[in-house]
Amino acid sequence: MTKDVIALTQRMPDPWAMLAGLLSGGPDKLVDTAGEDAVIRLCDEEGRPLVSVEAPLLVQVPGEAERLLGATPPVVPYWWTEARATTGVEEAERLAGTFAARLAALADGSAWPPEAAHSLAVVKTDGVSIAPTPATAQPTVDVLTDKVAVVIQDRPVIAMTAWLSDAFRTAAGAELGLQVVTPPGTTLSPAVRASLSNWPSRWVIRDEQDGYYDGLSGAVLRWQDGMFAPIEAAEATADDPRTPVAASYQEVAATSERQLAVTFRTVHPADDRLVLGGALESIWRELTGEPPAGWGTAEPANLPWSPRQITDLAYERAPEPTWFVVVGSPDRPGLATVRVSRTKAGVEEHVTLAFGYGSDEEPPVDALPRAAELLATRHHLQSMLVQLRKARRDLAIPPRFEGPGVPLAFVLGAEEVHHMPDDRARNTPLPQQPVPLGPKTRPAMYYPLPGDPSDLSGWQDFEALMRHLKGA
């Protein structure tokens, strides 16, 4: 059964609607708060949580419910209210469903998934017992060991929601990994991928044939020594001592869809006139003809695009870094993650961006030099790498093998070119000469690379270029 239930409502759930939902278990259920009162929890008589409810979120960006839930929401703007049930307690899951159903009925909306929110009746919870505190003190964690925190999810897309982001922070603060366990039909949002790539954090897929496997690498996993880990060498065959790869992960389907991936870093002088997000907006406009649609500090991205609001938030959180996600319109799938940090060099923005294209759409490769020049001349570009890969248009990451991208271009910022000794930045071992960008007296350099998704030899050229630029 589902662990998460979400109410999507046209009107903001008022206190009476929230109260009616919270009484889904009857008046004997006690209510507690957590997360600086941003999370309300239905608890049993001993104070142990059954259902955790987050504060309603106003979503002003179109396409997010469709992207993350496959659901049809009310007209933008609408309210998104999440309820998470304690894993393994059937009555808790029914409580979450009834809460969402009541909220949807009272605030003019719908609940996801529909089958979980089918009843408005009070749920009988007499005799319910759950794992004792402190194992469930953190409402987002289902299993806690001395090595990892494990969360179990049953959503179509595992996104960087506010509670999952909090789980990552909590685990990191306790020097633990975070392992997310999902059924095989689930996909991963690009916003989560980097956080699950750091050992011992993992995306764990339940699989009928192999039991469990890593959704990003395909390695067959077992629960051992307090965490999911690749099977030990003794279980591997003599013919192949390597870690076995799940058969489901190797079920590769040919696709004509593609993704254009861009990673770049900018370094700005730290002054009062700085406005963040300008570099991302410039390249987004150049490659799509429109600005980003929205942003947020978690998924769903709920706020209309605003560089000024992003700057204000980063300023308030300084000197701590700020992370946020940026999305495009439903017609042009695009997603970026941005990390803003204060360093000795200034204010750095590290951006990972991807756009998706169908079989009848051509990625705007010809626009890349112009986009790179805008970043180099107006936004203090330090470096940029552009890749093309055969992958899903919707940008979701499936638990199956996807071929790597191939490099289309590398860009070195004007400041880095200026400080490079001799004429090293211009004279490279590549067959194509670099293209100067910006002023002739202080140019950035654009290095074209083959960029054929069916030919990985472009990485050899990229490696040779990196060795040359580093003087190796």
C-alpha positions as CSV (number, residue, x, y, z in Angstrom):
1,M,0.0,0.0,0.0
2,T,1.1,3.6,-0.5
3,K,3.0,5.5,2.1
4,D,2.4,9.0,0.8
5,V,-1.0,10.6,0.0
6,I,-1.3,14.1,-1.4
7,A,-4.2,16.5,-1.6
8,L,-4.3,18.9,-4.5
9,T,-6.8,21.6,-3.8
10,Q,-8.0,24.8,-5.4
11,R,-8.4,26.6,-2.1
12,M,-6.0,26.8,0.8
13,P,-7.0,24.2,3.5
14,D,-8.3,26.4,6.3
15,P,-7.8,25.4,10.0
16,W,-11.2,23.7,10.1
17,A,-10.5,21.6,7.0
18,M,-7.1,20.6,8.5
19,L,-8.8,19.8,11.8
20,A,-11.5,17.6,10.1
21,G,-8.7,15.7,8.3
22,L,-6.6,15.3,11.5
23,L,-9.6,13.8,13.2
24,S,-9.6,10.9,10.7
25,G,-8.7,8.6,13.5
26,G,-11.3,9.8,15.9
27,P,-11.0,12.3,18.7
28,D,-8.8,10.0,20.8
29,K,-5.9,10.4,18.4
30,L,-3.4,12.9,19.8
31,V,-1.7,15.6,17.6
32,D,1.9,16.6,17.9
33,T,4.1,19.0,15.9
34,A,7.6,18.7,14.5
35,G,10.0,20.5,12.2
36,E,9.5,24.0,13.8
37,D,5.7,23.4,13.6
38,A,5.9,22.9,9.8
39,V,4.9,19.2,10.2
40,I,1.8,18.1,12.1
41,R,1.7,14.4,13.3
42,L,-1.1,12.2,14.3
43,C,0.2,10.1,17.2
44,D,-1.0,7.3,19.3
45,E,-1.4,7.6,23.1
46,E,2.3,7.1,23.7
47,G,3.3,9.9,21.4
48,R,4.5,7.7,18.5
49,P,3.7,9.1,15.0
50,L,1.1,7.4,12.8
51,V,0.8,10.0,10.1
52,S,2.9,13.1,9.4
53,V,1.3,16.1,7.6
54,E,3.3,18.9,6.0
55,A,2.1,22.5,5.8
56,P,0.2,23.2,2.6
57,L,2.4,24.5,-0.3
58,L,1.1,27.0,-2.9
59,V,2.2,25.7,-6.3
60,Q,2.3,28.5,-8.9
61,V,4.2,26.6,-11.6
62,P,2.3,24.6,-14.2
63,G,3.2,21.0,-14.9
64,E,4.6,19.9,-11.6
65,A,1.8,17.6,-10.5
66,E,1.8,16.0,-13.9
67,R,5.6,15.6,-13.9
68,L,5.9,14.2,-10.4
69,L,2.6,12.4,-9.8
70,G,1.1,11.8,-13.2
71,A,-2.0,13.6,-11.7
72,T,-4.3,16.3,-13.1
73,P,-4.3,19.1,-10.6
74,P,-6.6,22.1,-10.2
75,V,-5.8,25.2,-12.3
76,V,-2.6,27.0,-11.2
77,P,-2.2,28.2,-8.5
78,Y,-3.3,25.3,-6.3
79,W,-2.4,23.9,-2.9
80,W,-0.3,20.8,-2.4
81,T,-0.6,19.1,1.0
82,E,1.4,15.9,1.8
83,A,0.6,13.2,4.3
84,R,3.0,10.4,5.0
85,A,2.0,7.2,6.9
86,T,4.2,5.1,9.1
87,T,5.4,2.2,7.0
88,G,3.9,-1.2,7.8
89,V,0.9,0.0,9.7
90,E,-2.2,-0.5,7.6
91,E,-4.4,1.7,9.7
92,A,-1.8,4.5,9.4
93,E,-2.0,4.3,5.6
94,R,-5.8,4.4,5.7
95,L,-5.6,7.4,8.1
96,A,-3.4,9.3,5.5
97,G,-5.8,8.4,2.8
98,T,-8.9,9.6,4.7
99,F,-7.1,12.8,5.7
100,A,-6.4,13.6,2.1
101,A,-9.9,12.7,1.0
102,R,-11.4,15.0,3.6
103,L,-9.1,17.8,2.7
104,A,-9.9,17.4,-1.0
105,A,-13.7,17.4,-0.3
106,L,-13.5,20.5,1.9
107,A,-11.1,22.6,-0.1
108,D,-12.3,21.8,-3.6
109,G,-9.7,19.4,-5.1
110,S,-8.6,15.8,-5.6
111,A,-6.3,13.4,-3.8
112,W,-3.4,11.3,-5.1
113,P,-3.3,8.4,-5.5
114,P,-7.1,8.2,-6.0
115,E,-7.4,4.6,-4.7
116,A,-5.7,5.6,-1.4
117,A,-8.2,8.4,-0.7
118,H,-11.5,6.6,-1.1
119,S,-13.2,7.1,2.2
120,L,-14.2,10.0,4.5
121,A,-15.1,7.7,7.4
122,V,-13.3,7.7,10.7
123,V,-10.6,5.0,10.6
124,K,-10.6,2.5,13.5
125,T,-7.2,2.6,15.2
126,D,-7.8,0.8,18.4
127,G,-4.9,-1.4,19.4
128,V,-2.5,0.0,16.8
129,S,1.1,-0.3,17.7
130,I,4.2,0.8,15.9
131,A,8.0,0.7,16.3
132,P,9.0,2.5,19.5
133,T,10.7,5.9,19.7
134,P,13.5,6.8,18.8
135,A,13.3,4.6,15.7
136,T,10.3,6.6,14.4
137,A,11.2,9.9,16.0
138,Q,12.2,11.1,12.5
139,P,8.9,10.7,10.6
140,T,10.6,10.4,7.2
141,V,12.8,7.4,8.1
142,D,11.5,3.8,8.1
143,V,14.7,1.9,9.2
144,L,17.6,3.4,11.1
145,T,20.9,1.6,11.7
146,D,24.4,2.8,12.7
147,K,25.3,3.1,9.0
148,V,22.2,4.3,7.0
149,A,18.7,5.7,7.2
150,V,16.3,3.9,5.0
151,V,13.1,5.4,3.5
152,I,10.5,3.4,1.6
153,Q,8.7,5.2,-1.2
154,D,5.9,4.2,-3.5
155,R,5.6,7.2,-5.9
156,P,5.9,7.3,-9.7
157,V,8.8,9.8,-9.4
158,I,11.2,10.0,-6.4
159,A,11.6,13.8,-6.2
160,M,13.6,16.1,-3.9
161,T,10.6,16.8,-1.8
162,A,11.0,19.0,1.4
163,W,10.8,15.9,3.6
164,L,13.4,13.9,1.5
165,S,15.7,16.9,1.5
166,D,15.3,17.0,5.3
167,A,16.1,13.3,5.5
168,F,19.3,13.8,3.5
169,R,20.4,16.7,5.9
170,T,19.5,14.7,9.0
171,A,21.4,11.6,7.7
172,A,24.4,13.7,6.8
173,G,24.4,15.4,10.2
174,A,24.5,12.0,11.8
175,E,27.2,10.8,9.4
176,L,24.9,8.3,7.8
177,G,24.0,7.4,4.3
178,L,20.4,7.5,3.0
179,Q,19.0,4.6,1.1
180,V,15.6,5.0,-0.8
181,V,13.7,1.8,-1.5
182,T,11.1,1.8,-4.3
183,P,9.2,-0.6,-6.5
184,P,10.5,-1.3,-10.0
185,G,8.1,1.0,-11.9
186,T,9.5,4.1,-10.1
187,T,11.7,6.7,-11.8
188,L,14.1,9.2,-10.2
189,S,14.1,13.0,-10.6
190,P,17.4,14.4,-11.8
191,A,17.3,16.7,-8.8
192,V,17.9,13.6,-6.5
193,R,20.5,11.8,-8.5
194,A,23.6,13.5,-7.2
195,S,22.6,13.0,-3.6
196,L,22.1,9.2,-4.1
197,S,25.4,8.7,-5.9
198,N,27.5,9.1,-2.7
199,W,28.3,5.9,-0.9
200,P,26.6,4.4,1.1
201,S,23.5,6.3,-0.1
202,R,21.6,4.3,-2.8
203,W,18.5,4.0,-4.8
204,V,17.3,0.5,-4.0
205,I,14.9,-1.2,-6.4
206,R,12.7,-4.2,-5.2
207,D,12.9,-6.8,-7.9
208,E,11.1,-10.2,-8.3
209,Q,14.1,-11.9,-10.0
210,D,17.1,-10.6,-8.1
211,G,15.6,-9.3,-4.9
212,Y,17.1,-5.9,-4.8
213,Y,19.4,-3.9,-7.0
214,D,20.9,-0.4,-7.3
215,G,18.8,1.7,-9.7
216,L,21.8,3.7,-10.8
217,S,24.4,1.0,-11.3
218,G,22.4,-2.2,-11.6
219,A,24.5,-4.0,-8.9
220,V,22.5,-6.7,-7.2
221,L,22.1,-5.8,-3.5
222,R,21.6,-7.7,-0.2
223,W,20.8,-6.4,3.3
224,Q,24.0,-7.0,5.1
225,D,25.8,-5.3,8.0
226,G,23.0,-2.9,8.6
227,M,22.6,-1.6,5.0
228,F,21.9,-2.5,1.4
229,A,25.2,-3.4,-0.3
230,P,26.5,-5.3,-3.3
231,I,26.5,-9.1,-2.8
232,E,29.8,-10.4,-1.4
233,A,32.4,-11.9,-3.6
234,A,31.6,-15.4,-2.3
235,E,28.2,-15.1,-4.0
236,A,29.7,-14.2,-7.4
237,T,30.4,-17.0,-9.9
238,A,33.9,-18.3,-10.6
239,D,33.5,-17.4,-14.2
240,D,32.7,-13.8,-13.4
241,P,33.9,-12.6,-10.0
242,R,32.6,-9.1,-10.6
243,T,29.5,-7.8,-8.8
244,P,26.4,-9.3,-10.6
245,V,24.2,-6.8,-12.5
246,A,20.4,-7.3,-12.2
247,A,18.7,-8.6,-15.3
248,S,16.0,-6.0,-15.1
249,Y,18.6,-3.2,-15.2
250,Q,20.0,-4.7,-18.4
251,E,16.6,-4.6,-20.2
252,V,17.6,-1.7,-22.5
253,A,15.1,-0.3,-24.9
254,A,16.3,1.6,-28.0
255,T,15.2,5.2,-28.0
256,S,15.4,8.1,-30.5
257,E,14.8,10.6,-27.7
258,R,17.7,12.7,-26.5
259,Q,18.8,15.0,-23.8
260,L,21.1,18.0,-24.0
261,A,23.0,18.3,-20.7
262,V,25.0,21.4,-19.6
263,T,27.1,21.8,-16.5
264,F,28.7,25.1,-15.8
265,R,30.3,27.2,-13.0
266,T,30.3,31.0,-12.6
267,V,32.2,33.1,-10.1
268,H,30.9,36.5,-9.3
269,P,32.4,39.3,-7.3
270,A,30.6,39.6,-4.0
271,D,29.0,43.0,-4.0
272,D,25.5,44.5,-3.3
273,R,24.7,44.7,-7.0
274,L,24.9,41.0,-7.6
275,V,21.8,39.2,-8.9
276,L,21.9,35.5,-9.1
277,G,20.3,33.3,-11.7
278,G,21.1,35.5,-14.6
279,A,23.5,33.0,-16.2
280,L,20.9,30.2,-16.0
281,E,18.2,32.5,-17.5
282,S,20.5,33.6,-20.3
283,I,21.3,30.1,-21.5
284,W,17.7,28.9,-20.9
285,R,16.4,31.7,-23.2
286,E,19.1,31.1,-25.8
287,L,18.3,27.3,-26.0
288,T,14.5,27.4,-25.7
289,G,13.4,30.9,-26.6
290,E,11.8,31.4,-23.1
291,P,12.9,31.8,-19.5
292,P,12.5,29.1,-16.8
293,A,9.0,28.6,-15.6
294,G,9.6,28.2,-11.9
295,W,11.9,27.4,-9.0
296,G,11.9,26.2,-5.4
297,T,14.1,24.9,-2.6
298,A,12.5,21.5,-3.1
299,E,10.2,19.6,-5.5
300,P,7.6,20.5,-6.6
301,A,9.1,23.8,-7.8
302,N,6.3,26.1,-6.6
303,L,7.4,29.7,-7.3
304,P,7.4,31.6,-10.6
305,W,10.9,32.3,-11.9
306,S,12.5,35.3,-10.1
307,P,16.3,35.9,-10.0
308,R,15.6,38.6,-7.4
309,Q,13.9,36.2,-5.0
310,I,16.7,33.6,-5.5
311,T,19.3,36.3,-4.7
312,D,17.4,37.4,-1.6
313,L,17.2,33.8,-0.3
314,A,20.9,33.1,-0.9
315,Y,21.7,36.4,0.9
316,E,19.6,35.4,3.9
317,R,21.3,32.0,4.1
318,A,24.8,33.2,3.6
319,P,27.5,32.1,4.5
320,E,25.7,28.7,4.3
321,P,25.2,27.4,0.7
322,T,21.8,27.5,-1.0
323,W,20.4,24.8,-3.2
324,F,17.4,25.1,-5.4
325,V,15.7,23.4,-8.4
326,V,14.5,25.2,-11.6
327,V,12.0,23.8,-14.1
328,G,10.8,24.7,-17.5
329,S,7.3,24.7,-19.1
330,P,5.5,21.4,-19.8
331,D,6.0,21.9,-23.6
332,R,9.8,22.0,-23.2
333,P,11.0,19.6,-20.5
334,G,13.9,21.3,-18.7
335,L,15.3,20.9,-15.2
336,A,18.3,22.5,-13.4
337,T,19.8,22.3,-10.0
338,V,21.8,25.2,-8.7
339,R,24.1,25.4,-5.7
340,V,25.2,28.9,-4.6
341,S,28.1,29.1,-2.2
342,R,30.4,31.8,-0.8
343,T,34.1,31.2,-1.4
344,K,37.3,33.1,-1.3
345,A,37.0,33.7,-5.0
346,G,33.5,35.3,-4.6
347,V,30.0,34.0,-5.0
348,E,29.9,30.7,-7.0
349,E,27.0,29.2,-8.9
350,H,27.3,25.5,-9.9
351,V,24.6,24.6,-12.4
352,T,23.6,21.2,-13.7
353,L,21.0,21.6,-16.5
354,A,19.2,19.3,-18.9
355,F,16.6,19.6,-21.7
356,G,14.7,16.7,-23.3
357,Y,13.9,16.3,-27.0
358,G,11.6,13.8,-28.8
359,S,12.4,11.8,-31.9
360,D,11.0,14.6,-34.1
361,E,12.9,17.4,-32.3
362,E,16.4,18.6,-32.9
363,P,18.5,19.8,-30.0
364,P,19.7,23.4,-30.6
365,V,23.3,22.6,-31.1
366,D,23.9,25.6,-33.3
367,A,22.9,27.9,-30.5
368,L,25.6,26.6,-28.1
369,P,28.4,29.0,-29.1
370,R,26.2,32.0,-28.7
371,A,24.9,30.8,-25.3
372,A,28.5,30.2,-24.2
373,E,29.5,33.7,-25.3
374,L,26.7,35.2,-23.2
375,L,27.8,33.4,-20.1
376,A,31.5,34.2,-20.8
377,T,31.0,38.0,-21.5
378,R,28.1,38.8,-19.0
379,H,28.1,36.3,-16.2
380,H,31.7,35.5,-15.2
381,L,31.8,32.0,-16.7
382,Q,34.6,29.8,-15.3
383,S,34.0,26.6,-17.3
384,M,31.2,24.7,-19.1
385,L,30.7,21.2,-20.4
386,V,27.9,20.3,-22.9
387,Q,26.9,16.7,-23.5
388,L,24.3,14.9,-25.7
389,R,22.9,11.5,-24.8
390,K,20.2,9.1,-25.8
391,A,17.7,9.3,-23.0
392,R,14.1,10.1,-22.1
393,R,12.5,13.3,-23.2
394,D,10.8,13.8,-19.8
395,L,14.3,13.7,-18.1
396,A,13.1,11.1,-15.5
397,I,15.8,8.5,-14.7
398,P,14.6,4.9,-15.0
399,P,16.1,2.0,-13.0
400,R,17.7,0.6,-16.2
401,F,20.9,1.2,-18.1
402,E,21.1,4.4,-20.0
403,G,24.1,5.1,-22.2
404,P,26.5,7.8,-21.2
405,G,26.4,11.2,-22.8
406,V,29.1,12.3,-25.2
407,P,30.8,15.7,-25.1
408,L,29.7,18.3,-27.6
409,A,31.8,21.2,-26.3
410,F,33.9,22.5,-23.5
411,V,34.2,26.2,-22.7
412,L,37.0,27.9,-20.7
413,G,36.2,31.3,-19.2
414,A,38.2,34.4,-20.1
415,E,39.8,34.7,-16.7
416,E,41.1,31.1,-16.9
417,V,42.4,31.6,-20.5
418,H,44.1,34.8,-19.5
419,H,46.1,33.1,-16.7
420,M,47.1,30.1,-18.8
421,P,50.8,30.2,-19.6
422,D,52.1,30.7,-23.2
423,D,49.4,30.1,-25.9
424,R,48.3,26.8,-24.4
425,A,44.6,27.6,-24.5
426,R,44.7,28.2,-28.3
427,N,47.0,25.5,-29.4
428,T,45.5,22.1,-28.4
429,P,45.8,18.5,-29.7
430,L,42.2,18.6,-30.9
431,P,41.5,18.3,-34.7
432,Q,39.3,21.4,-34.5
433,Q,40.7,24.8,-33.4
434,P,39.0,26.5,-30.5
435,V,36.6,29.4,-31.2
436,P,37.4,32.6,-29.3
437,L,34.4,34.2,-27.6
438,G,34.1,37.8,-26.5
439,P,36.7,40.6,-26.8
440,K,39.8,39.7,-28.8
441,T,42.1,41.1,-26.1
442,R,40.6,38.8,-23.4
443,P,38.6,36.0,-25.0
444,A,37.0,32.9,-23.6
445,M,37.6,29.6,-25.6
446,Y,35.0,27.3,-27.0
447,Y,36.3,23.8,-27.8
448,P,34.1,21.9,-30.2
449,L,34.0,18.1,-29.8
450,P,32.5,15.3,-32.0
451,G,29.3,14.8,-30.0
452,D,28.0,11.7,-31.7
453,P,25.9,9.8,-29.1
454,S,26.8,6.5,-30.8
455,D,30.6,7.1,-30.6
456,L,32.2,7.4,-27.2
457,S,35.6,8.3,-28.6
458,G,34.7,11.9,-27.9
459,W,35.7,11.3,-24.3
460,Q,39.2,10.5,-25.4
461,D,39.4,13.9,-27.1
462,F,38.0,15.5,-24.0
463,E,40.6,13.7,-21.8
464,A,43.4,14.8,-24.1
465,L,42.1,18.4,-23.9
466,M,42.0,18.4,-20.1
467,R,45.5,17.0,-19.9
468,H,46.8,19.7,-22.3
469,L,45.1,22.6,-20.5
470,K,46.4,21.4,-17.1
471,G,49.9,21.1,-18.6
472,A,50.2,17.4,-18.0
